[in-house]
Amino acid sequence: MEHMGKGNEQSVRINPQRERRELAKDILKGLAIGGLVVASFALPNLPQIFGLLGINDRGKRFRAKRAIDSLVKKKLIKITDKNGKQIMEITENGQKKVLEFKFDEMLIERPKKWDGMWRVIMFDIPEKQKRGRDALSRKLREMEFYPLQKSVFVFPFKCKDELDFIGEVFNIGEYLHYFAAKSISNEEKLKDYYDL
């Protein structure tokens, strides 16, 4: 058994910028579901926000304050005075950002039994919507949709709700086409790919 000497010890360092981004994400998500709407708080300590986020460490409090400042600067949240109290609220742009977070985290669970149907997804998204088109292609590959062509993918499980959500997030729903088929060319290859 090998013992680690003092020279081999590695300290785990948390990237403050990454932590601040994660805090910003948590704050936005909390505001989006109404869990972090603060009726009264005192800047710069924000004790209620810190309590809701479970932040006790002084360094984390500083990064959380920086995260809030950044969200305000990017117009993702707004802080207004109402009846002598400061109210923190999410903006429309902040709501859109939360949808993007949900998009990033989205996965499709494999059912216990396949229903025998193939889902075919086709799209022809114009160049002006390139961001949405690239995000869609990347997400489909990440979720293991099989690419038949550059803008045609196949998947064996129900996914219409997820595709509708992607269309909403990137405003490309009108360019997405979805249909189910009982059979498809190269079916055996696809069955092997999905271990069906």
Buried (B, 14 or more C-beta within 10 A) or exposed (E): EEEEEEEEEEEEEEEEEEBBBBBBBBBBBBBBEEEBEBEEBEEEEBEBBBEBBEBEEEEBBBBBBBBBBBBBEEEBBEBEEEEEEBBBBBBEEBEBBBBEBEBEEBEBEEEEEBEEBBBBBBBEBEEEBEEBBEBBBEBBEEBBBBEBEEBBBBBBBEBEEBBEBBBEBBEBBEBBEBEEEEEBEEBEEBEEEBEE
